Amino acid sequence: MELIQVQQIFSNYYEGVDINSFNRVSTGLINETFVVETNQGKYILQAINQHVFPDPNIGLANIKLISAALIEKNFKYYFPAPIQFKYVHHFNKIWRILPFIENTRSYDQIIDVRMVSEASWCMGEFYQLLEGFPAEKLSQTIPNFHNGAHYLNKLVIGRDKAIKQRKEAAEIVLNKVDEVSHLLIQFDQLVEESPTRVVHFDTKINNFLFDDKMKVKALIDLDTLMPGSVYSDIGDMIRTYSNVHGEESTSFDQIQANEKIIAEIIQCFCQKVSLSQIENKNLRFAGKAITLMQSVRFLTDFLMGDIYYKTNSPMHNLDRAKNQLALFDSMKW
């Protein structure tokens, strides 16, 4: 990426903007992200991963609808939608510019229990304000996202296509997943029986921006906004927040779901929003199921040759799958 290329992209949005510098953001598994310094301030520049989001305009339409609804309801957090709700094509990629939220930062794992409370309150308000929004107006940006049967079927395909070395390396994990795969079918049945809501679908801690007092200022990464169930958001919060070592840790014997964090997520979220009886009853199970589902997704990507998630080594996705399976095993409910 060259400075002149960044300048060309920005010229689609602003007249007279000069690019001073830009830096790649190393975190994030999907999109390509840069922080750009201009004579008009800082911005976030992103190239959308078209393998994951083949039609980004579908997601953009969802973001536009939910952004308008939250503004109308006075959502107290920043909800940084793409500037001008416009994407541009340059250099064989689709780009967008997002506001840069000053005096905030993201974290890849929990370093303070206040972060858990703050993120859970934020999501609770998100659900509370969108309670009456007709979720059927939203499109499916990623069909079958958090559908257990779908990921189990992809795992079968991955196993069939895997080269011998990868299949052998994954054998122990594959056998373990086979033993517990029925829980993902149970999860699908639960979703069918539960209310359909507006769901963020990616509530990892690094999708909340915090100030220096550990208060949430913004909810970001909005591409996966779609209809779904509360289990997806709370389940992913339980999965990612309770694993204090993070999903990149290879100290598998030290990975343990933190009960205090899980209780804090559920308590703070439920202070803000009223759930149905079936939803309240199954929030913990959602954490267990989403954790298993993520293990299956990492495992499948490993078998398929690492085509979805960014990796740093040949065994990276297999290690991630083992990490998630260790977390799943620690959830004894």
C-alpha positions, 0 to 999 in steps of 0.5 A: 500500500502506497501513500498515493493510493491512500490519497486516491481513495480519500479523494472519493470522499473529500476535496483538498484532503492531504494524507500525511501518514498511514499505519497498518493495524495488525489486530483483526482476523478479517478486514485489512485496516489502517489508521490514516493521518490527514490534514483534516484529522485521523480516519480508519481506512479498511479494505473489506474481505470479499471472501468473507463478505462477497456483497458488502453492500448488503451489510452496508444497508444493515448498518445504515438501518441500525445506525438510524434506529440507534440515533433515533433512540439516543444510543449513548455509545458511538456507533461508527458507521462508514462515512457517507455510507459509501464504499469505493473500488480501488486496486481490486479491493473494496474500501471504506472510511470510518470515523476515528474515535479519539482518546480510545483504544481496543484490547484483545483480551480482558485486563480489568473486570470493569471492561466486562461490566462496561461491554455487557451494559453496552450490549444490554442497551443495544438490545433494549433500544432495538427491542421493537425493531423489525429484524426481518428488515435486515439481510443475512450478510453471512448466511448460516452464521452461528448455525451448528449444522452448517459448520459440522457439514463444512467440517466433513468437507474439510476432512475429506479435502485435507492433505494427509499431514493436516488430517493426521495432525488434527486427528485427536481434535477431530475425534473429540469434536465428533463426541460432542457435536450433538451440542451444536444441533441442540443449539440450532434447535434452541435458536429456532425456539427463541425470539429473533432479534437484531444481533451484532454477531461479533461481540469480542472485547476488541470490538468495544473501544474504551477510554482511559477509565475503562469505560466503553465509548464505542461499539465497532465492527458492524459488518455482521449485523443481522437477524439472529438470537441473543445466544450469539452475542452473549455466547461469544462474550462468554467465549472470549471474555472468560478465556483470560489467556485469550484464544491465541494462547497455546498453554492449553492446560492453563485455559479455564473459563472464568466463572466470575466473568461469566456471571458478570456478563449475564448480570450486567446484560440482564440489568438492561434488557428483558429476555424471555424465559427460554433465553434467560435459561440458556445463556450459559449453554450459549457460551459453551455451544459458541465456544465449540462452534468456534473450535470447529470453525478454526479446525475446518479452516486448518483442514482446508488450508487456512483460507478464512482466518489470517495465520502466522504459522502452519499450525496456527488454526489448529492451535486455535481450535485446541485452545477453544476445545480446552475452554469448552472442556472447562465449562462443566454445565 
